[in-house]
Every structure is written in structure tokens, then in C-alpha cells.
């Protein structure tokens, strides 16, 4: 798919980008190359290929689930404008 100057100007307008007139031919070439590459990727047969969440077969390193901070709830609620039964009270925003 070959893009011309009017296509680039329309894309720039839709993306709300300001581009210089003298740069339009270069943008047209670059966008045409990108679209050609996408067409090339679409032509690859991917039947039987499972989708991957990550290209590497790696497992995530996890840290031990341990409490590392002290409970400061009472100190925080002392300075809160309003609390009740250990909960923070806030103004109603939805009727």
C-alpha cells in the first residue's frame, strides 16, 4: 500500500500532529515501509502456534510473603477527619 502526501496529511491531522510540508515525502516513505512490513507479517502462516504472554519460557522470581512494616492504622486514623469502626468516612459522591 503506497501512501501519498494527502494520506500523510490526513494521518497527521487525525493524530493531531503538526508536521512540516518538506518532511511529508519522508513520512510517506516510512509509513509505506511500515505498512509493507505489517503485510509481510500477516502473510506468515501461524496455524498451530500458541499465543505467548512472553517470548521467553521464564518464571517470575517471587519474594517471600512476609510482613515488613508495622501496623500504624491507629496513628493514621487519629489524624483522619472522620473514622468509624476502624474505617475512614468520606463524603458521599454517588446518590
C-alpha positions as CSV (number, residue, x, y, z in Angstrom):
1,X,0.0,0.0,0.0
2,X,1.6,3.2,-1.2
3,X,0.8,6.4,0.8
4,X,0.9,9.8,-0.8
5,X,1.1,13.3,0.6
6,X,-2.7,13.6,1.2
7,X,-2.7,10.4,3.2
8,X,0.1,11.6,5.4
9,X,-1.6,14.9,5.9
10,X,-4.8,13.2,6.9
11,X,-3.0,10.8,9.3
12,X,-1.2,13.8,10.9
13,X,-4.5,15.6,11.3
14,X,-6.2,12.6,12.9
15,X,-3.2,12.2,15.2
16,X,-3.2,15.9,15.9
17,X,0.4,16.2,14.8
18,X,2.0,19.2,13.3
19,X,4.4,18.3,10.5
20,X,6.5,20.4,8.1
21,X,5.5,20.2,4.5
22,X,9.0,19.4,3.4
23,X,9.0,16.3,5.7
24,X,5.9,14.8,4.1
25,X,7.7,12.7,1.5
26,X,9.9,11.1,4.1
27,X,6.9,10.3,6.3
28,X,5.1,8.8,3.3
29,X,8.1,6.5,2.6
30,X,8.4,5.5,6.3
31,X,4.7,4.8,6.7
32,X,4.6,2.9,3.4
33,X,7.6,0.7,4.6
34,X,5.8,0.1,8.0
35,X,2.6,-1.0,6.2
36,X,4.5,-3.2,3.9
37,X,6.2,-4.9,6.9
38,X,2.8,-5.4,8.5
39,X,1.5,-7.0,5.3
40,X,4.6,-9.3,5.3
41,X,3.9,-10.3,8.9
42,X,0.2,-11.0,8.1
43,X,1.3,-13.4,5.3
44,X,3.1,-15.7,7.7
45,X,1.2,-19.0,8.4
46,X,0.6,-19.1,12.2
47,X,-1.6,-22.1,12.4
48,X,-0.8,-24.3,15.4
49,X,1.2,-21.6,17.0
50,X,0.1,-20.9,20.6
51,X,-0.1,-17.3,21.7
52,X,2.5,-16.4,24.3
53,X,2.4,-14.0,27.2
54,X,6.2,-13.7,27.0
55,X,8.6,-14.8,24.3
56,X,10.9,-16.5,26.9
57,X,9.9,-19.5,28.9
58,X,10.8,-18.0,32.2
59,X,9.2,-18.0,35.6
60,X,8.9,-14.9,37.7
61,X,11.1,-14.6,40.8
62,X,8.9,-14.1,43.8
63,X,9.8,-12.8,47.2
64,X,8.6,-14.4,50.4
65,X,5.2,-13.1,51.5
66,X,6.3,-11.6,54.8
67,X,5.0,-8.6,56.8
68,X,7.8,-6.0,56.7
69,X,6.0,-2.9,58.2
70,X,4.4,-2.3,61.5
71,X,0.7,-1.6,61.8
72,X,0.2,2.2,62.0
73,X,-3.5,2.2,61.5
74,X,-4.4,3.8,64.8
75,X,-1.8,6.6,64.3
76,X,-3.2,7.3,60.8
77,X,-6.8,7.3,61.9
78,X,-6.0,9.7,64.8
79,X,-5.3,12.4,62.2
80,X,-8.1,11.5,59.8
81,X,-11.1,13.9,59.7
82,X,-13.6,11.1,60.4
83,X,-13.5,7.4,61.2
84,X,-15.8,4.8,62.5
85,X,-15.1,1.2,63.5
86,X,-11.6,1.3,62.0
87,X,-12.8,2.7,58.6
88,X,-12.3,6.1,57.1
89,X,-15.5,8.0,56.5
90,X,-15.7,10.1,53.3
91,X,-18.4,12.3,51.8
92,X,-21.0,10.5,49.7
93,X,-20.3,11.1,46.0
94,X,-22.9,8.8,44.4
95,X,-26.6,9.1,45.1
